[in-house]
Amino acid sequence: MLLDEEPGTLIHHTIGNFNIQPDKQAVTRINDSLSTLQQSRDLRIREAESALRKLSRNLNSLSTQHEEAVAVHDSGKHAAEIVELDTKKFRIAKAASELEIESERLESELEMLKERLADLESQGLEGDETTRREREADDATILRLKIFRSLGVDIEPDEAGNFNRAVIRNSRKGDVHVVNIDPKFSRFFYANYFWSTMQG
């Protein structure tokens, strides 16, 4: 034999001289760490797969809803509804504009009426001098017409309001005379003519 000792004894001493115990402990710790990491990795993979399955279910549900919505949707009907809504919007805007113009007109008219009311209130119940004179003249004219009518004479105005025609009724004779009044003859002339016609 080349060696005086048994090979097994030599190997055993050699291993003892290398002091591999710390290395074995390090390998054990590494294996433990790898096992822990593997478990953590497996847990994360399971969580990710669960989340993926949930998202897949949501995606399928949303895809189904989308397909149903697309199947129900009618693009032609939608376009017609949009056109109808635009027409209604235009009509409403036009009506609002017309109402605004009318409102401005009524406000202007209201201001004018307020000014007129203030003028009338300042003049009192009798009105201003011109109004009183016009009313008195109208009252006098109405009184004259009543007197003429009671005598059997109707004075008729023309379109301009001028009294230029008289209808004279003679109740005793039962006849009627129509007289066109010409301003070139005097009132005295017509008074005599009317009186003689009524008496004749």
C-alpha positions in Angstrom: 0.0 0.0 0.0 1.1 3.4 -0.7 -0.5 4.9 2.4 0.0 3.7 5.9 -3.5 4.6 7.0 -6.9 3.6 5.7 -8.3 5.8 3.0 -11.5 6.2 4.9 -9.6 7.5 7.9 -7.6 9.9 5.7 -10.8 11.2 4.1 -12.5 11.6 7.5 -9.5 13.6 8.8 -9.3 15.6 5.6 -13.0 16.5 5.9 -12.5 17.4 9.5 -9.6 19.7 8.6 -11.7 21.6 6.0 -14.2 22.6 8.7 -17.3 22.5 6.4 -19.8 22.9 9.3 -20.2 26.7 8.8 -20.7 26.1 5.0 -23.3 23.5 5.7 -25.1 25.9 8.0 -24.9 28.6 5.3 -26.3 26.2 2.8 -29.1 25.3 5.2 -29.9 29.0 5.7 -29.8 29.6 1.9 -32.2 26.7 1.4 -34.5 28.1 4.1 -34.4 31.5 2.4 -35.1 30.0 -1.0 -38.0 28.0 0.4 -39.5 31.1 2.0 -39.0 33.1 -1.2 -40.7 30.3 -3.2 -43.6 30.3 -0.8 -43.9 34.1 -1.1 -43.6 33.9 -4.8 -46.3 31.2 -5.0 -48.6 33.3 -2.8 -48.2 36.3 -5.0 -48.8 34.2 -8.1 -52.0 32.8 -6.6 -53.1 36.4 -5.7 -52.3 37.6 -9.3 -54.1 34.7 -10.8 -57.2 35.4 -8.6 -57.1 39.1 -9.6 -56.7 38.1 -13.3 -59.7 35.7 -13.1 -61.8 38.5 -11.5 -60.7 41.0 -14.1 -61.5 38.5 -16.8 -65.0 38.0 -15.4 -65.5 41.8 -15.4 -64.2 42.1 -18.9 -66.6 39.4 -20.1 -69.5 41.1 -18.4 -68.6 44.5 -19.8 -68.1 43.0 -23.2 -71.5 41.4 -23.1 -73.1 44.7 -22.0 -71.3 46.5 -24.7 -72.4 44.0 -27.4 -76.0 44.3 -26.1 -75.9 48.1 -26.2 -74.4 48.1 -29.7 -77.1 45.7 -30.8 -79.9 47.8 -29.4 -78.4 51.2 -30.6 -79.9 52.5 -33.8 -77.6 55.1 -35.3 -80.3 56.4 -37.7 -82.7 56.9 -34.9 -80.0 58.6 -32.8 -79.2 61.0 -35.7 -83.0 61.8 -36.1 -83.3 62.5 -32.4 -80.2 64.8 -32.5 -81.8 66.7 -35.5 -85.1 67.0 -33.6 -83.4 68.3 -30.5 -81.5 70.8 -32.6 -84.7 72.0 -34.2 -86.4 72.3 -30.8 -83.4 74.2 -29.5 -83.5 76.6 -32.4 -87.3 77.2 -31.9 -86.8 77.8 -28.2 -84.0 80.2 -28.9 -86.1 82.1 -31.5 -89.1 82.2 -29.1 -86.8 83.5 -26.3 -85.5 86.2 -28.6 -89.0 87.2 -29.7 -90.1 87.3 -26.1 -87.1 89.4 -25.2 -87.9 91.9 -27.9 -91.6 92.0 -26.9 -90.6 92.5 -23.3 -88.4 95.5 -24.2 -91.3 96.9 -26.3 -93.7 96.5 -23.4 -91.2 98.0 -21.0 -90.9 101.0 -23.3 -94.7 101.3 -23.6 -95.0 101.0 -19.8 -92.6 103.8 -19.3 -94.6 106.0 -21.7 -97.8 105.1 -19.9 -96.2 106.0 -16.6 -95.1 109.4 -17.9 -98.6 109.9 -19.3 -100.1 108.9 -15.9 -97.8 111.3 -14.2 -98.9 114.1 -16.5 -102.6 113.3 -16.0 -102.1 113.2 -12.2 -100.4 116.5 -12.3 -103.2 118.0 -14.3 -105.9 116.8 -11.9 -109.4 115.5 -12.7 -110.3 118.4 -15.0 -107.2 118.0 -17.2 -105.1 120.8 -18.6 -106.5 124.0 -20.2 -106.5 122.6 -23.7 -108.3 119.4 -22.7 -110.9 121.4 -20.8 -111.6 123.7 -23.8 -111.9 120.7 -26.1 -114.3 119.0 -23.7 -116.4 122.1 -23.3 -116.5 122.6 -27.1 -117.5 118.9 -27.5 -120.2 119.4 -24.9 -121.5 122.5 -26.6 -121.6 120.6 -30.0 -123.5 117.7 -28.4 -126.0 120.1 -26.9 -126.5 121.9 -30.2 -127.1 118.5 -32.0 -129.6 117.5 -29.3 -131.5 120.8 -29.8 -131.5 120.5 -33.6 -132.6 116.8 -33.3 -135.5 117.8 -31.0 -136.6 120.3 -33.7 -136.5 117.6 -36.4 -133.0 118.5 -37.9 -130.2 115.9 -38.0 -126.8 117.4 -38.7 -124.4 114.8 -40.2 -120.6 115.1 -40.2 -118.4 114.1 -43.1 -115.3 111.9 -42.9 -113.2 114.8 -41.6 -115.8 115.5 -38.8 -117.1 118.7 -40.4 -120.9 119.2 -40.2 -121.8 120.0 -43.8 -125.2 118.2 -44.4 -128.5 118.6 -42.7 -131.7 116.4 -42.9 -134.8 118.4 -42.0 -138.0 116.6 -41.2 -141.4 118.3 -41.2 -143.7 116.1 -39.1 -146.8 118.1 -40.1 -146.3 117.6 -43.8 -144.5 114.2 -43.5 -141.7 115.3 -45.8 -137.9 115.3 -45.5 -135.4 117.9 -46.9 -131.7 117.2 -47.3 -129.5 120.4 -47.3 -125.8 120.5 -48.2 -124.3 123.3 -46.2 -122.0 125.5 -48.1 -119.6 127.8 -46.1 -120.1 130.7 -48.6 -123.6 131.2 -47.1 -124.0 132.7 -43.6 -125.3 130.9 -40.6 -128.1 133.4 -40.5 -129.2 132.3 -44.0 -129.2 128.6 -43.0 -131.0 129.4 -39.7 -133.8 131.1 -41.6 -133.9 128.4 -44.3 -134.1 125.6 -41.7 -136.8 127.5 -39.7 -138.9 128.2 -42.8 -138.6 124.5 -43.9 -139.6 123.2 -40.5 -142.6 125.7 -40.3 -143.6 125.4 -44.0 
